[in-house]
Amino acid sequence: MCNIAPVVLFVYNRPYHTKKTIDCLLRNKYALESDLLIYSDASKNEKEFALVDSVRKYIKTIKGFKKIEIIERESNYGLANNIISGVSDVIKIYKKVIVLEDDLITSPFFLLYMNEVLNKYENNDKIFSVTGFSFKEQLLEFKKEYKYSVFFNIRPMSWSWGTWYNRWENIKWDLKEEYNELKINKKKRMLLNRGGTDLFYMLESQMNKVVDSWYVRWSYNAIMSRKYTVYPVTSYVLNHGHDGTGVHKSIDKKGVFVNKEICMDSECKLMEEIEIDYDVVKNFNKVFDVRLIDKVKIGLRNVLYGKK
């Protein structure tokens, strides 16, 4: 395969997770042909300095890729700024990227799949991004006669993703006016929440500086521009970060994200044109629906932070 996309990896304070992510990535078919660019954010306080330093010592020992470049931030950027800045720098040069964070386990065919999909849909301007992650097939309920290896959804995914320069450069990150419009326009809120009813509340938390999310702003741009993300039917990626570690410290108690099945198929059957399986999309996005009790919690959180 020619024109292989670079892999951009964002790391912070989890040496164990980072090593596991790299170990899996090195088993990939195109590891030796892929450039790896690692962005290491600086510690936000003295408490995290030792862990950040441990990660930085480890990443300097990595071998097995075509080229390795390490960018150590001198001050703490935070997750959102680190990703936006890092991807912007890399994509200007390479024109496309594959992006990972430090808690993702990949199939040996992950890079093969991602490059095939990036090459296939590069000139289809209705495709916003691609991802190697998907939820359990049982949860999505594919029909027995479904013959493709991928499906399309309006909601992007942050647990492994790829995109192209001409999509990324048009993203609007400052959504102040758009958020104010959403607050008073129910139809626009409903349009955004087609990707999951959590999105407006996540955007509200972002605008009120309760969270630091690049993802919700990215999702807003994809959904409101009516563009799609390509997902695999069987996930090429497992997330092993929902163990109480990391920036957001979430724990997957319900087992929704604990997909033990990882795709080991090197053959990828791609669609020529965009076809939407609305039942699959509905089941996928339903995972992110916010129930009434969650809405109350979000409202209370914003009040406590003095953001209401």
C-alpha positions as CSV (number, residue, x, y, z in Angstrom):
1,M,0.0,0.0,0.0
2,C,1.3,3.4,-0.9
3,N,0.6,6.8,0.7
4,I,0.3,5.5,4.2
5,A,-1.1,7.9,6.8
6,P,1.0,8.9,9.8
7,V,-0.1,7.8,13.3
8,V,-0.4,10.6,15.8
9,L,-0.4,9.4,19.4
10,F,-1.3,11.6,22.4
11,V,0.1,10.5,25.8
12,Y,0.0,12.0,29.3
13,N,0.5,10.2,32.6
14,R,-0.3,6.5,32.0
15,P,2.9,4.6,31.4
16,Y,1.3,1.1,31.6
17,H,-1.5,2.0,29.1
18,T,0.9,3.8,26.8
19,K,3.2,0.7,26.6
20,K,0.3,-1.6,25.9
21,T,-1.0,0.7,23.1
22,I,2.5,0.7,21.5
23,D,3.0,-3.0,21.9
24,C,-0.2,-3.7,20.0
25,L,0.5,-1.1,17.4
26,L,3.9,-2.6,16.7
27,R,2.2,-5.9,15.8
28,N,0.3,-4.1,13.0
29,K,1.1,-5.0,9.3
30,Y,2.0,-1.5,8.4
31,A,3.9,-0.4,11.5
32,L,7.3,-0.5,9.8
33,E,5.9,1.7,6.9
34,S,4.2,4.2,9.2
35,D,5.5,7.4,10.7
36,L,4.7,7.8,14.4
37,L,4.4,11.2,16.0
38,I,3.9,11.3,19.7
39,Y,2.6,14.3,21.6
40,S,3.4,14.3,25.3
41,D,1.6,16.9,27.4
42,A,3.4,18.4,30.4
43,S,2.1,17.7,33.9
44,K,-0.5,20.1,35.2
45,N,0.8,19.8,38.8
46,E,3.7,18.3,40.8
47,K,1.6,15.3,41.8
48,E,1.5,14.0,38.2
49,F,5.1,15.0,37.3
50,A,6.6,11.5,38.1
51,L,4.1,9.7,35.9
52,V,4.5,12.1,33.0
53,D,8.3,11.7,33.3
54,S,7.9,7.9,33.3
55,V,5.9,8.1,30.1
56,R,8.5,10.4,28.5
57,K,11.3,8.0,29.4
58,Y,9.5,5.1,27.9
59,I,8.5,6.7,24.6
60,K,12.1,7.6,23.9
61,T,12.9,3.8,23.8
62,I,10.3,3.0,21.1
63,K,11.5,1.4,17.9
64,G,9.9,-0.4,15.0
65,F,8.2,2.4,13.0
66,K,9.4,4.1,9.8
67,K,10.1,7.3,11.6
68,I,9.4,8.4,15.2
69,E,9.1,12.0,16.3
70,I,8.4,13.1,19.9
71,I,6.9,16.4,20.8
72,E,7.2,17.2,24.5
73,R,5.0,20.1,25.6
74,E,6.9,22.5,27.9
75,S,3.6,23.5,29.7
76,N,0.3,21.7,30.2
77,Y,-1.9,22.2,27.1
78,G,-4.8,20.1,28.3
79,L,-6.3,17.3,26.2
80,A,-8.4,19.5,23.9
81,N,-5.7,22.0,23.0
82,N,-3.0,19.3,22.7
83,I,-5.1,17.3,20.2
84,I,-6.3,20.3,18.2
85,S,-2.8,21.8,18.0
86,G,-1.0,18.6,17.3
87,V,-3.4,17.3,14.6
88,S,-3.3,20.7,12.9
89,D,0.5,20.7,12.8
90,V,0.7,17.1,11.4
91,I,-2.2,17.2,8.9
92,K,-0.7,20.3,7.2
93,I,2.3,18.3,6.2
94,Y,0.8,14.8,5.6
95,K,-2.7,15.9,4.5
96,K,-4.3,13.0,6.4
97,V,-3.8,11.4,9.9
98,I,-4.6,8.4,12.0
99,V,-5.1,9.5,15.6
100,L,-4.8,7.4,18.8
101,E,-4.8,8.2,22.6
102,D,-2.8,6.2,25.1
103,D,-5.6,3.8,26.2
104,L,-6.4,2.0,22.9
105,I,-5.6,-1.6,22.0
106,T,-5.5,-2.2,18.3
107,S,-5.9,-5.3,16.1
108,P,-2.9,-6.3,14.0
109,F,-5.0,-5.2,11.0
110,F,-6.0,-1.8,12.4
111,L,-3.5,0.2,10.3
112,L,-4.4,-1.8,7.2
113,Y,-8.1,-1.1,7.7
114,M,-7.6,2.6,8.5
115,N,-5.4,3.2,5.5
116,E,-7.8,1.3,3.1
117,V,-10.8,3.4,4.3
118,L,-8.9,6.7,4.2
119,N,-7.8,6.0,0.7
120,K,-11.2,4.7,-0.4
121,Y,-13.2,7.7,0.8
122,E,-10.7,10.5,0.5
123,N,-12.5,12.2,-2.4
124,N,-16.0,11.7,-1.0
125,D,-16.8,15.0,0.6
126,K,-19.7,13.5,2.5
127,I,-17.3,11.5,4.6
128,F,-16.1,13.5,7.6
129,S,-13.9,11.0,9.3
130,V,-13.2,7.3,9.8
131,T,-12.7,5.2,12.9
132,G,-11.5,1.7,13.9
133,F,-13.8,1.5,16.9
134,S,-17.3,0.1,17.2
135,F,-19.6,-1.3,19.9
136,K,-20.6,-4.9,20.2
137,E,-22.2,-6.4,17.1
138,Q,-25.0,-7.8,19.3
139,L,-25.8,-4.3,20.6
140,L,-26.0,-2.9,17.0
141,E,-28.1,-5.8,15.7
142,F,-26.9,-6.1,12.1
143,K,-29.1,-8.1,9.8
144,K,-27.9,-11.5,8.8
145,E,-27.7,-10.5,5.2
146,Y,-25.5,-7.5,5.9
147,K,-22.5,-8.0,3.6
148,Y,-20.2,-5.1,4.3
149,S,-17.3,-4.6,6.8
150,V,-18.3,-1.0,7.5
151,F,-21.3,1.2,8.2
152,F,-21.9,4.9,8.3
153,N,-23.0,7.1,11.1
154,I,-23.5,10.9,11.6
155,R,-21.7,10.8,15.0
156,P,-17.9,10.7,14.9
157,M,-15.8,8.6,17.3
158,S,-12.7,9.7,19.3
159,W,-11.4,6.2,20.2
160,S,-9.2,6.0,17.1
161,W,-10.0,8.1,14.2
162,G,-8.7,9.5,10.9
163,T,-9.4,12.4,8.7
164,W,-8.1,14.5,5.9
165,Y,-6.7,18.1,5.8
166,N,-9.6,19.5,3.7
167,R,-12.1,18.3,6.4
168,W,-10.0,19.3,9.4
169,E,-9.1,22.8,8.2
170,N,-12.8,23.8,7.9
171,I,-13.7,22.9,11.5
172,K,-15.0,25.8,13.6
173,W,-13.8,25.4,17.2
174,D,-15.3,28.6,18.7
175,L,-19.0,27.7,18.9
176,K,-20.2,30.5,21.1
177,E,-22.8,31.9,18.6
178,E,-23.9,28.3,17.6
179,Y,-24.4,27.4,21.3
180,N,-26.4,30.5,22.0
181,E,-28.6,29.6,19.0
182,L,-29.0,26.0,20.2
183,K,-30.3,27.2,23.5
184,I,-33.3,28.9,22.0
185,N,-33.8,26.8,18.9
186,K,-35.3,23.4,19.8
187,K,-35.2,22.2,16.1
188,K,-31.4,22.8,15.9
189,R,-30.9,21.0,19.3
190,M,-32.9,18.0,17.9
191,L,-30.7,18.0,14.8
192,L,-27.5,17.9,16.9
193,N,-29.0,15.3,19.2
194,R,-29.6,12.9,16.3
195,G,-26.1,11.6,17.2
196,G,-27.1,11.1,20.8
197,T,-28.9,13.2,23.3
198,D,-25.8,13.7,25.4
199,L,-24.3,16.1,22.8
200,F,-26.1,19.3,23.7
201,Y,-25.4,18.8,27.4
202,M,-21.8,18.0,26.6
203,L,-21.5,21.2,24.5
204,E,-23.2,23.1,27.4
205,S,-20.6,21.8,29.8
206,Q,-17.8,22.7,27.3
207,M,-19.1,26.2,26.8
208,N,-19.4,26.7,30.6
209,K,-15.8,25.4,31.0
210,V,-16.9,22.5,33.2
211,V,-15.2,20.1,30.8
212,D,-12.3,20.4,28.3
213,S,-13.6,18.7,25.2
214,W,-12.4,18.9,21.6
215,Y,-14.7,16.0,20.7
216,V,-18.0,17.6,21.2
217,R,-17.0,20.6,19.0
218,W,-15.7,18.2,16.4
219,S,-19.0,16.2,16.6
220,Y,-21.0,19.4,16.2
221,N,-19.2,20.3,13.0
222,A,-19.8,16.8,11.5
223,I,-23.5,16.5,12.4
224,M,-24.6,20.0,11.6
225,S,-22.8,19.7,8.2
226,R,-24.6,16.4,7.6
227,K,-21.5,14.4,7.0
228,Y,-20.7,10.9,8.0
229,T,-18.1,8.8,9.8
230,V,-17.1,5.3,8.6
231,Y,-17.2,2.6,11.3
232,P,-16.2,-1.1,11.2
233,V,-18.9,-3.7,11.8
234,T,-16.4,-5.5,14.1
235,S,-14.2,-3.2,16.2
236,Y,-10.4,-3.1,15.4
237,V,-10.0,-1.2,18.7
238,L,-10.6,-2.0,22.3
239,N,-10.6,0.8,25.0
240,H,-8.8,-0.3,28.1
241,G,-8.8,3.1,29.8
242,H,-12.1,2.9,31.6
243,D,-10.5,1.8,34.8
244,G,-10.5,5.0,36.8
245,T,-7.3,6.3,35.4
246,G,-6.8,9.1,32.9
247,V,-8.1,12.6,32.6
248,H,-11.8,11.8,32.9
249,K,-11.4,8.9,35.3
250,S,-14.5,7.1,34.1
251,I,-15.2,3.5,34.9
252,D,-17.3,1.3,32.6
253,K,-19.5,-0.4,35.2
254,K,-22.2,-1.5,32.7
255,G,-19.7,-3.2,30.3
256,V,-21.0,-1.2,27.3
257,F,-17.5,-0.4,26.2
258,V,-15.9,-3.7,27.2
259,N,-15.9,-5.3,23.7
260,K,-13.8,-8.4,24.0
261,E,-14.1,-9.1,20.3
262,I,-11.5,-7.5,18.1
263,C,-11.5,-7.8,14.3
264,M,-8.8,-10.2,13.0
265,D,-10.0,-10.1,9.4
266,S,-7.6,-8.6,6.9
267,E,-10.3,-8.4,4.2
268,C,-12.4,-5.3,4.3
269,K,-15.6,-5.1,2.2
270,L,-16.3,-1.4,1.5
271,M,-19.3,0.3,0.0
272,E,-18.9,2.3,-3.2
273,E,-21.7,4.7,-2.1
274,I,-23.0,5.8,1.3
275,E,-25.8,3.5,2.5
276,I,-27.3,4.1,5.9
277,D,-28.7,1.3,8.1
278,Y,-30.9,3.4,10.3
279,D,-31.6,0.6,12.8
280,V,-27.9,0.1,13.4
281,V,-27.3,3.9,13.7
282,K,-30.2,4.2,16.1
283,N,-28.9,1.4,18.3
284,F,-25.4,2.9,18.2
285,N,-26.4,6.4,19.1
286,K,-28.8,5.2,21.8
287,V,-25.8,4.3,23.9
288,F,-25.2,8.0,24.4
289,D,-28.8,9.0,25.2
290,V,-29.1,11.1,28.4
291,R,-31.9,10.0,30.7
292,L,-33.8,12.4,32.9
293,I,-31.7,11.6,36.0
294,D,-28.5,12.4,34.0
295,K,-30.0,15.7,32.9
296,V,-30.6,16.6,36.6
297,K,-27.0,15.6,37.5
298,I,-25.6,17.7,34.6
299,G,-27.7,20.7,35.7
300,L,-26.6,20.4,39.4
301,R,-23.0,20.1,38.3
302,N,-23.2,23.3,36.3
303,V,-24.9,25.1,39.3
304,L,-22.2,23.8,41.6
305,Y,-19.5,25.2,39.3
306,G,-21.4,28.5,39.2
307,K,-21.9,28.2,35.4
308,K,-25.7,28.5,35.3
